[in-house]
Amino acid sequence: MNPEDFARFLKLLSPDTEEAGRLYVRLQKKLVGFFSLKGVSDPGDAAADTIDRAVLRIAAGADVPDVERYCFGIARNIVKERSRILQRENSAFHKFIEDLSNSSAGQVERIYNILKPCFEQLDGEEQQLLLTYCHEIQGRARTEHRRQLAETMEMTVQTLRVRVTRLRNRLTECVQKRSNTV
């Protein structure tokens, strides 16, 4: 998002610069509250995503008579998107666990023999991060656990997610390479 597009967005909120600033802060707080109410794991990030999308769509020429209503329309879609993503992740995880429990001991041993060396290639801090991040907590407790972890590590939740995703990708690549050779 460039400054001109954001300035156009603020001007739609109010022609008065100070009023536009106040309305922007109020809108952001309302969006955070909305996402919190809907159980979104990172309401601040979702609110920022909503505003970013609104700014980009307005810059692309969307006709928006009421910015707040427009943003809440986008927010409802983001809730649906994130819910679908979470459902897919949970479904994949549960399928993996189910498959694992239905697997023979030989398959479990094979997975262990492939995954363990890959995990051990990570340095100690990276291993600990993955173990702590993937701690078996469900629902809001998991969200709070990860928020506290990010705070402890003096980073945003989004930065923490990026680091963990990169570590998971490294593990996945290693497992894929090893599973082709084993």
N, C-alpha and C positions, 0 to 999 in steps of 0.2 A: 504494500500500500504506500502510495507516495503522499507527501504533505498536501498537495493540491486537492487530491481526492478526499482526504480527511477533512480539509477545510470546507469543501463543498458539503460534506456530510454534516459538519457542525452548523453550517449556514442554514441547512434544512431544519435543524433543530430550532434555531432562532437566529434572526439576523443580528441580534445584539451579541457580541462576543462573550461577555460575562455570563449572560443568560444561557447561551449555548453551552458554555463550560459547566454550569450548574446542571442543566438538563442532561448533559452527557454523563456526569457523575451519577445522577439519579437513575438514568437508564441502565447504566452498568450495574448499580446496586440492585435494581429490580431484576435484572437478568440473572445475577448471581443468586438472588433469593429464589427465583423461578427454578433454576437448575438444582439448587439445594433441595427444594421441595420435591423435585422429580427424582432425586436420588442419584444425580450425576456425580461421578467420583471426584471430578475437579471442576467445581462450578465457576471458578474464576477463569480458567482456561476456556471453558465452554462459552462464557460471556464474551471473552475477547474474540473467540472464533466467530461468534454471532456478529459482532460489530465489524470485524474484518470483512466478513462476507457481505454485509449490508453496504459497507463503503465501496467494495469492489463492484457490486451489482449496480449501485447508484452511479458510479463512475462509468459503467458500461452502458448507461442510458435508461435504467429502470425508472419508471414514473412512480414516485413515492409521495403521496399526499400526506401520510401520517407515518413518520419515521419510527415511532415507538411501536405501533401496531405491526409495521413491516418487520421490525427486528424480532418481535415476539413470534411472528410467523416463521421466520428463519430458526428461531430458538426451538420451536416445536419440532421442526424437521431435524435439528441437531440431536434432540433428545431421542427421536426415533432411530437416527443413524447410530448413535452411541449404544442404544439398547440392543440393536441388531448385532453390532460388533461384539458386545459383551455376551450376548446369547451364543454367537458363533464360537467365541473363545471358550465359554463354559461347556458348550456341547462337545467341542473337540477335546477338551480336557477330560470330561466325563467318559467320552468314548475311549480315549487313551487308557484311562484307569480301568474301564470295563474290559477292554481288550487285554490289558496287562493282567488283570485278575483271571481272565479266561485263558491266558497263555500258559503254555507248559513251562516247567522249570527251565528247560533248555533255552526257550526264547527269552525268558527273564535274564538268564545268565549271559546270553548273547548281547542283550541290550546293555547290561552292566559292563560287559567287557568292551563294548564300543564306547559307551558314554563316559565311563570313569576316566580313561586316559585323556579324553577330550577336556573334561572338566579339570583334570590335573594340569593341563597345559596353561590354564589361566593362572595369573599370580594370586597370591593369598587374599589380597584385598578384593579382587574381582570375584573370587569364589565366595567370600564372605558376603559381598553385596548381593549376589544371586541368591544365596541361601536365606539371607534376611528378607530380601524383597519378595521371594516366593514362599515365605512363611505361610503356613496353612491357616489363614484367617478368611472368613467369609463376610460378604456384605459391607456395611458401613465401617465395621471394625478394620477390614482390610484397607479401605480408603484412608482411614485415620492412621493406621500403621504406616502406610506408605508416605503420607503427608509428614508424619513425625520423622521418618527415616530421611526424607529429603531435607527437612529442617535441620536435623542432626548433621547431615553432610554439607550443610550450608549451600543448598542449591534448590531450584524450583522443582516441583513435582514433574513438570514436563522434561526438564533436563535429566532428572533421575530416570524417567521412562526411556528417554533416548539412550542413555548409557546401558540400561538393562536390555533394551532391544538390540543394541549392537553386540552385547555379550551373548545374547541368545542366538543371534545370527552367526557369530563365530562358532558357537557350539554346534549349530545346525550344519554348517559347512564341514566342520571336522567330522561329525557323525556320518554325514553323507559320504565323505571320502573314505572313512574307515569301514563303513558298511559295504562299500563296493569291493573292498580288498579282503574283508573277513569272510 
